[in-house]
Amino acid sequence: MLGKLQPGLFPHVFGPDANEPLDADAVTAKFAQMQREIRDATGDERGAEQVAEGFLRIAVENMANAIKKISVARGYDVSGYTLCCFGGAGGQHACLVADALGMERVLLHPYAGVLSAFGIGLADVRSVHEQALEKPLGRDLEGEIASLLDELAEDAVADLHEQGVEDGAIETRRRLHVRYAGSDTSMLVDAGDSDAVRERFEAGHRQQYGFISPEKDIVVETAQVEGIGTSDTPETVPVALQGDAEADGEPAAHQRTIMAGEVHDTPFYRREQLPAGHPVAGPAVIAEPNATTVIEPGWRGELTERGDLLLERVHARPGMDDVSTHADPVMLEVFNNLFMSIAEQMGVTLENTAYSVNIKERLDFSCAVFDGDGELIANAPHMPVHLGSMGDSVKTVRQRMRAGCSPATCTCSTTPTTAGPTCPTSRW
């Protein structure tokens, strides 16, 4: 509907015989029908193309929130990383998802559209063997751990032999599941002497949970050996460059698109006609048999020497959109998802940084977002028993803070009384 996919450049794989192009007329008719239904039901006068933009915006926010969830849970700030994008439709949203995450670079493999299938063909053969230990980490345990890891390594190698992997292609990875005594949350670290294991465990614990407890003993919970039968392919897989060195990088067509709420006369390129190192400034679209990549305004794309497509933001991201008090259904859904994501990230951070066993291991907590009047906006799906009283608790704290009470020293009750030295107002 927004012109980012063009039937003439998209594989003809539709219809009863899988040989027909995309039906742009059907898309236009359905969105026009949807626009009329929205107008009749709500009085909203947005056009059919604005409806399509709204759906995409909500989808992008949902994808970004999913990435935030798994990265925050592991203690990572995604804004310093490159977004690795794959899937036939991934490139259509890559720039927008990166913007929602504050990321500046996107990388697409030459086979990004079929990367899962490509990866299966290159995957190593693996065999994992584990055995429980449940003993305190220390120098007197090092010999027992080494002996146990040797036994597990023999079993893993034997498994790989049965699958036809030769000795020269086998390597083993020795690791330990370790945790603080009194905790049931273990972390997987590379094996070594006791000092090295403690150092690796504490580094990982600090990154994921935000603190360490040097005074606590460390327990080796499980020993693990992973046998890996490496594939014959090198680490960097040689692929045929999509671009032709003699190509001039000229677009195959120009089409009308809508990006960032504006109409653009957008160049469409065929990936196989782009030479390596040729910059493509957004707005632009790069089409190929297995994927479509949209380069949004403010971004630039370029094929690397090994055939990857590297997208980089070259202009600063625009500021936040002005939001009116009008109940815009798209913005309501976007903000609803954002508030819910914040509440869920609050729970992850609380769980990671808490010392309390009730919070860290029993997950006995709830996180929610409230407005300035103490009314509930969003609550994450944690322990629901708390939510019944949380609203009243937030309102009470808010009222006392507005009355001038200090949360550390105020001994006011909810019964109105005369002002005193510990309560600066007669409201309480």
N, C-alpha and C positions, 0 to 999 in steps of 0.2 A: 504493500500500500504506500510505503514511503519511497519506493523506487530503488531501494538498496539491493534488491534481487531483480534481475532483468531476465525475462523468459528466453530471450535470444542467446544469452550467455550461460544459461543454466542447463544442465544435462536433461535431455528429453527422456524421462523415466516414468512418466505418469500415464494414467489411462489403463484400459483392459489389457493392452499389449505392451505396456511399459515403454511406449515410444512417443508419448505426447509431451508438449512443453507445459510449463506452469500456466495456469489459466488466470491471467491478470484481470480479465473482465469479471470473473466470479468473485475475486477478492474485492474489487471495487464495489460490486453490488451488495455484498454482504456487509461491508463496513458502512455503506450508505444506509442500509436497513438498520444497523445497530445505532448509527448516529440519530436516526429518526426516533427510535425507541427511547434513547436517552433524553432527547429533547422533549418528547411527549411526557415522559415520566418525571423529569426533574426541572424542565425549563432551561437546561443547559444548552447553550447555542454553539458549542464547539463543533468544528467540522469533522468529517470522517477521518481526515489525516491526523487531526489532533487526537482523536480517539485512539488511533493506532500508536501515536507517540506515547500516549498515556500508558497503554499496555506495555510497551517496551521499557518505559521508565520503571514501572513497577517490577518487571522481570529483572532488570539490571540491578535494582536495589536488593532483590531477593538473592541473586547470585553473589553480590558483594557481601551481604550479611552472612551467607553460608561460609565464605572464605574467612571473614572476621572470626566466626565462631571457632573454627578449627585452629586458626593461628593464635588467637588469644589464649586458647586452652593449652597451647604449647609454649607460651611465653614469647611469641614473636611479634614484631612490629612490621607488618607487610609493606609499609611505605618505602622501606629501604631495599626491596627485592624487585626482581623482574618477574612479571606475570607470564608463566608458561601456558600457552593456549593451545587447545587441540579440540578435535571434533569438527564435523562438517559445518556446524552453525557457530562454533566458538568464535571464529574470527569476525563474525557479524557484530558481536557485542564486546569484543576485547577492549577497545579503547574506552568505551563507556564504563565497563566494569573497573578498569584500571583507574579512571578518574574518580569513581566512587570510593576507591580504596586509597587514593592519594599516591598511586604508583606512576612512575614516569616511563617505564619501558615494558614492551610486550615482545615475546619471542614465539615464533611459529615455525615448527620444523617443516622441512619440505613435504613430509607426508602427514602433516598435522590433521588433515581430514580423515585419515584412516590410521591414526597413530596407535590405537589399541591393537588392531590386527598386526600392524608392523611390529609393535613391541612383543606380541606373543611369539612371533617368528624369531625374535632375537633373544628371548628370555633364557636365563640360566636355569639349570636344573638344581633344585635345592632340597636338602634333607636336614631337618632340625631334630636334635635329640636333647632332652632335658632330664635332670634328676634333682629332686628336692634335697636340700642340705640342712637349712634352718639352724645355723650355728653362727656365733659372734665372729665378726671379722677380726683377724689378728695374725701375727707372724706364725703362731703355732698352728694355724689352719692352712697356711700356704701350701704345704706339702700335700695335704689331703685334697685340696682343691685341684692342684696340678695333676695328681693321679686320676681324679675323677674326670677331669677334662680330657685326659688322654684316652680313657675308656670310651667316653662319649664320641670322641673324634674317630676312633676305630669303627664304631657302629655307623656313624654318618658316612664315612668313606665306603664301607661295605655296601650301604644302601645305594650309593652312586654307582659302584661297580655293577650292581645288579641291573641298573638302568643303562648300562653300556658306556659309561663315562670313563675315559682312560685316566691313569694317575697324573699325567702331565697337565690335565685340564681341571684338576681338583685343588681347591684351596679350602681351608677351614677358618671359621671365625669363632673365637672363644669369648664368651661373655657371661656375666653374672647378674642375676636379679638380686638387688640389694635394697634394704629399707632401714629406716630408723627403728630401733627397738621400741615396741609399744605401738607401732603404726602398721597398717596393713597395705600401705601404698608403696609398692616397690618400683624401682627404676632399673632399666637394663643398661649396663656399662661394660666396657671392654675389660677382660680379665687382666691381671697383673699382680704385682706384689701388693700387700695390704695398704701401703701408703698411696700407691697409684690408684687403687680402687677407691679409697676414701676421697682422694682429690677429684676424681672423675664424678663420683656420686654427688659430692657437694657442689661442684660446678653445675651439674645438671639440675640439682634440687634448687639452687639459687635462681637459675634461669626460669624454671617452670613454676616454682612456688614463691619466689621472692625472699627466701630466708634459708638459713641453715641452723642446726642445733649441735654445735661442736661438743657439747657436754654429753650428748646421747651416744650410746653404743650403736654400731651398725651391724645388721644381721645379714648374712649371706643366705638368701632364701632358696635360690635355685641356681644350679650350674647349667649352662647351655652351650652347645656346640652346633653351629650351622655349617654343613658341608655344601660347597658350591661347585657345581660342574659348569665351568664357564663355557659360553658359546664360542664358535669359531670366529665370530665377527670382532673386529677391533673396537676399541672404546669409542672412536669417532667413526661412524658408519659411512662409508663413501656412498653418496647418492648422486644420481644424474642431476646436474644443475637444471633447474626449471627454466632459467633464462638463457637466451641465445646471445652469445658474445657479439654477434653481428647485428643484433636487433637495435633499433633506434629508440626504443622505449616510448614510442608514440601510443596513445590510447587507441583501443579498438573501437570505441564509440563514446559519445557523450549522451547522458541521459539526465532527466530531471529527477532530483532526489530532495528529500527534506531531512536535514541534519541540524541539530541544535535549534530547532524551531524555525529554520529559515529555508527557503527554496534555493537550490544550487544547480547550476549546469555542471554536472559532475562527470569527470573522465572515468571511463571503465577500461581497465587494462587486463590483458590475459597474462597470467603469471609467466607462461613459457616465452612470452615476447619481451620480458623485462631483462635487461642485462644486469649482471651483478654490479653493485655500487651505484646504480642509477636511483637518485632520490625521487620519491613520489610524495608530493605535498597534499595533505588533506584540504578539502574533502575529495576523496577518491575511493574507488572500489577496485579490488583485484580479484578477478574470477579465475578459477581453475576447475578441473573436472571433479575434484572431491571436496571443495570448500570455497567459500566466499569470504574475503576479508574486507571490512569497511574501515577506511582511514578517516576518522572524524576530523572536523576543523580543529586546527591547533596541533595536529599530529603529523608526523612524516614517516614514511615507510621506505625500506631499502633492503634489497637482497644482498646477503653476505656472500663471501666467496664459496662457502660450503652449501649454499642454497637455502639457508634459513631466511625467513622474513623478519626483520627487526623493525618494530614500531617504536618511535620515541616522541614524547611530547616536546614540541619546540617552542610553544607559546604558553604562557601562564594560563592555568585553568581559570575560567571566568568565575566571578564571585557568585555567592548564593543568589538564587532567584528571589525577587520580591514576592512575598506571600501575603495575600490579602486576607481579610476576615471572611471572605466568601467561602462557603463550604465546597471546595473543589474536590470531587471524588478521587481524582488521581493523587492529589497531595495528601488527602486524608489517609489513603492506603499507604503511601510512601512513609508518612510520619508514623502511622501505626506500626509498620514494620521496623522503622528505625528505633522507636521507643521500646518495642519488644526486644530488639537486638541489644539495646543498652542494658535492659534488665537482665537478659541472659548472660551478657558479658560481666555484669556485676557479680552474678552467681559464680561464674568461673573464677574471677579474681578473688572473691571471698573464700572459695574452697581452696584455692592454691596458696593463699597467704595466711590462712587461719591456723592457730595452734590447737584450737578446741577439737577434741575428738568428735563431739557431737556435730560440728560443722564440717570438718574435713572428711570424716569417714561415714558418719550416719547421714550426712547431707540434710541435717535438721535445721533448715533455714528457708527463708523466702526473700526474694528481691523484687522490688517494684519501683515504679516511677510515679510520683504524685505531682499535681500542679500546685500553684502558689496558695491555693485555699485548702490544701491537704486532701484533695479529691483524687481517687485512683485513676491513673492514665493507662498504665500497662503493668501487668504482673507476669513474671516468668513462671514456667511450670515447675516450680520447686515444691516445697512442702506446703500444701494448700491450707493446712490447719492454722497457719499463722495469719492468713490474710483477713480472717474475720475481725481481728482486733487491730491489725496494722493501721487501718485508716484512722480509727479513733486515737491511736497512739500518736500518729503523725500530727493530727489536728491539735492534740493536747500540747505536744512539744512546741508547735508553732504558736499557739496562744500564749504559752508561758514566755517564750522568747520575745514575742511582741510586747508583753507586759513588762519586760526589762529584767526578768529573772535570769540568773546565771545557772546554767545546767549543773555546774560543779558545786554551787553553794546554796541554791534555792531550796528551802524546806517548806515552800508553800503547799497548801492543800487546795483542793478544789472548792473548799468552803470559803466564801468571802470573809475577809478579816481586816483588821486595821494594819496599816503598813508598819513594818518593823525593820530592825537592822538587817535581817536576812531576806526581807522581801520588800523591794523598793516601791511597791505600788499597793494601794488599798483594793485593787481589783480582786485579789485573791484572799 
